Amino acid sequence: MLKKVLVAFLMGLFALYLFTACGGSSRKVTRVATDETIDISGRWNDTDSRLTAQAMIKDVLSRPWLSDFQMKHGKKPTVIVGTIRNKSSEHIPVDVFVKDIERELINSGEVGFVASSKERQEVRDERVDQQKHASVETAKELGQEKGADYMLKGSINSIVDSFEGQRVIYYQVDLELIDLESNTKVWIGSKKIKKFIEQDSYKW
């Protein structure tokens, strides 16, 4: 009888252990500042996007093309952000990076800014609709859009090297500014990021 009770007790302890180890784990969520740097996987993240945009826009606005344009035309140049391609080995939300770039450009106050092609089409549809449904006093005129002087475009590339629980991820973001009238490149910039990751398991 004592033996059966002891076996039942041990089985109960084992079952409790399995429940605690496998199904009883808890999760804790902590709110943090949005500009705090947190690297979990080592992959491209919001901090990389924000800091890269800040560094590259600071660089492009410090180059001679800007003062040359202002001296020649007596006004601020107008810029549009074109296509930025993700050529890296991972999924990168390029739209987030584009918005970071746009924010840095606009908030700098150094340049005028034109909406993207998708945004312009939506605004054009609204103007056409206004011709039919808005009052004459408030309807916005057609054919009054401001043309951009320069287009900023580029790509994100990456190289991954890993062996036995160690991994190096190298990112290179290349951007170039193109004069839309002459099709000449007036600035080329590059931002490089390298991350070293270690983990116990060899499986990545």
C-alpha positions as CSV (number, residue, x, y, z in Angstrom):
1,M,0.0,0.0,0.0
2,L,2.8,2.4,1.0
3,K,4.6,1.6,-2.3
4,K,1.5,2.5,-4.3
5,V,1.1,5.8,-2.5
6,L,4.8,6.6,-3.0
7,V,4.5,5.8,-6.8
8,A,1.4,8.0,-7.1
9,F,3.2,10.8,-5.2
10,L,6.3,10.6,-7.5
11,M,4.1,10.5,-10.6
12,G,2.3,13.6,-9.3
13,L,5.6,15.4,-8.8
14,F,6.7,14.4,-12.3
15,A,3.5,15.7,-13.8
16,L,3.9,19.0,-11.9
17,Y,7.4,19.3,-13.2
18,L,6.3,18.8,-16.8
19,F,3.6,21.4,-16.5
20,T,5.9,23.9,-15.0
21,A,8.7,23.3,-17.6
22,C,6.5,23.1,-20.7
23,G,3.2,24.8,-20.1
24,G,3.5,27.0,-17.1
25,S,5.9,29.5,-18.5
26,S,5.0,33.2,-18.1
27,R,5.4,36.2,-20.3
28,K,6.2,39.7,-19.2
29,V,5.7,42.8,-21.3
30,T,7.5,46.1,-20.4
31,R,6.9,49.4,-22.2
32,V,10.1,51.1,-23.2
33,A,11.0,54.4,-24.9
34,T,10.6,54.2,-28.7
35,D,14.1,55.6,-29.2
36,E,15.7,53.0,-26.9
37,T,18.1,50.7,-28.6
38,I,17.1,47.0,-28.2
39,D,18.7,44.3,-30.2
40,I,17.2,40.8,-29.8
41,S,17.7,38.9,-33.0
42,G,20.6,41.1,-34.4
43,R,18.6,41.8,-37.6
44,W,17.8,45.2,-39.0
45,N,15.4,47.0,-36.7
46,D,13.8,50.4,-36.0
47,T,17.0,51.8,-34.4
48,D,19.0,50.9,-37.5
49,S,16.4,52.6,-39.7
50,R,16.3,55.8,-37.6
51,L,20.0,56.2,-37.1
52,T,20.8,55.5,-40.7
53,A,18.3,58.0,-41.9
54,Q,19.6,60.7,-39.5
55,A,23.3,60.1,-40.5
56,M,22.7,60.0,-44.3
57,I,20.4,63.1,-44.4
58,K,22.9,65.0,-42.2
59,D,25.6,64.1,-44.7
60,V,23.6,64.9,-47.9
61,L,22.6,68.3,-46.6
62,S,26.2,69.2,-45.7
63,R,27.5,68.8,-49.3
64,P,28.1,71.5,-52.0
65,W,25.1,70.7,-54.2
66,L,22.8,72.4,-51.7
67,S,24.6,75.8,-51.5
68,D,25.3,75.6,-55.3
69,F,21.6,75.3,-56.0
70,Q,20.6,78.1,-53.6
71,M,23.2,80.5,-55.1
72,K,22.1,79.7,-58.7
73,H,18.3,79.8,-58.1
74,G,17.9,81.9,-55.0
75,K,15.6,79.3,-53.3
76,K,15.6,76.0,-51.6
77,P,15.7,72.9,-53.8
78,T,12.7,70.5,-53.9
79,V,13.4,66.8,-53.3
80,I,11.4,63.6,-53.8
81,V,12.3,60.2,-52.4
82,G,12.2,57.6,-55.2
83,T,12.7,53.8,-54.9
84,I,14.8,52.3,-52.2
85,R,15.3,48.6,-52.9
86,N,15.9,45.9,-50.3
87,K,18.6,43.7,-51.7
88,S,19.5,42.2,-48.4
89,S,19.1,38.6,-47.2
90,E,16.2,39.4,-44.9
91,H,12.8,41.1,-44.9
92,I,13.3,44.8,-44.2
93,P,10.2,47.1,-44.1
94,V,11.6,49.7,-46.5
95,D,8.5,51.9,-46.1
96,V,9.6,52.6,-42.5
97,F,13.1,53.6,-43.6
98,V,11.6,55.9,-46.4
99,K,9.4,57.6,-43.8
100,D,12.4,58.1,-41.5
101,I,14.3,59.7,-44.5
102,E,11.3,61.9,-45.4
103,R,10.9,63.1,-41.8
104,E,14.6,64.1,-41.6
105,L,14.5,65.9,-44.9
106,I,11.3,67.9,-44.1
107,N,12.2,68.7,-40.5
108,S,15.7,70.0,-41.6
109,G,14.0,73.0,-43.2
110,E,16.8,73.0,-45.8
111,V,14.7,71.6,-48.7
112,G,11.2,71.6,-50.1
113,F,9.6,68.2,-50.4
114,V,7.3,66.5,-52.9
115,A,5.0,63.7,-52.1
116,S,5.7,60.2,-53.5
117,S,4.1,59.0,-56.7
118,K,1.4,57.0,-54.8
119,E,0.6,59.9,-52.6
120,R,0.5,62.3,-55.6
121,Q,-2.0,60.1,-57.4
122,E,-4.4,60.1,-54.4
123,V,-4.1,63.9,-54.2
124,R,-4.8,64.2,-57.9
125,D,-7.9,62.1,-57.7
126,E,-9.1,64.4,-54.9
127,R,-8.5,67.5,-57.0
128,V,-10.4,66.0,-60.0
129,D,-13.3,65.2,-57.6
130,Q,-13.2,68.8,-56.3
131,Q,-13.8,70.1,-59.8
132,K,-17.2,68.4,-59.8
133,H,-18.3,68.6,-56.2
134,A,-16.5,71.5,-54.4
135,S,-17.4,75.2,-54.7
136,V,-15.5,77.4,-57.1
137,E,-13.9,79.3,-54.3
138,T,-12.5,76.2,-52.5
139,A,-11.7,73.8,-55.4
140,K,-8.0,73.5,-56.0
141,E,-6.7,74.1,-59.6
142,L,-5.3,71.4,-61.8
143,G,-1.9,71.6,-63.3
144,Q,-0.4,73.5,-60.4
145,E,1.9,70.8,-58.9
146,K,5.4,71.7,-57.9
147,G,8.1,69.7,-59.7
148,A,11.0,68.2,-57.8
149,D,14.5,69.3,-58.6
150,Y,16.2,66.2,-57.2
151,M,15.4,62.5,-56.5
152,L,16.9,60.5,-53.7
153,K,17.1,56.8,-54.3
154,G,19.2,53.8,-53.4
155,S,19.4,50.3,-51.9
156,I,20.0,48.2,-48.7
157,N,22.4,45.3,-49.0
158,S,23.6,42.8,-46.5
159,I,26.3,40.1,-46.1
160,V,25.9,37.3,-43.5
161,D,28.8,35.1,-42.2
162,S,28.1,32.5,-39.5
163,F,29.9,29.5,-38.0
164,E,29.3,27.4,-34.8
165,G,27.1,29.8,-32.8
166,Q,28.7,33.0,-34.1
167,R,27.3,35.3,-36.7
168,V,28.3,38.6,-38.3
169,I,25.7,40.6,-40.2
170,Y,27.0,43.5,-42.3
171,Y,24.6,46.0,-43.8
172,Q,25.4,48.7,-46.3
173,V,22.9,51.4,-47.3
174,D,23.7,53.3,-50.5
175,L,21.8,56.4,-51.4
176,E,22.3,58.8,-54.3
177,L,20.8,62.2,-55.2
178,I,20.1,62.8,-58.9
179,D,19.4,66.1,-60.6
180,L,16.1,65.5,-62.5
181,E,16.8,68.0,-65.2
182,S,20.4,67.0,-66.1
183,N,20.2,63.4,-64.8
184,T,23.5,63.9,-63.1
185,K,24.4,62.5,-59.6
186,V,25.2,65.3,-57.2
187,W,25.8,63.2,-54.1
188,I,26.4,59.5,-53.2
189,G,26.4,58.4,-49.6
190,S,26.9,55.1,-47.8
191,K,26.1,54.0,-44.3
192,K,27.6,50.7,-42.9
193,I,26.5,48.7,-39.9
194,K,28.1,45.5,-38.6
195,K,26.7,43.3,-35.9
196,F,28.3,40.4,-34.1
197,I,25.9,37.8,-32.6
198,E,26.8,34.8,-30.3
199,Q,24.4,32.1,-29.1
200,D,24.8,28.6,-27.5
201,S,23.0,26.7,-30.3
202,Y,24.6,26.2,-33.7
203,K,21.2,26.4,-35.4
204,W,20.4,29.8,-37.0
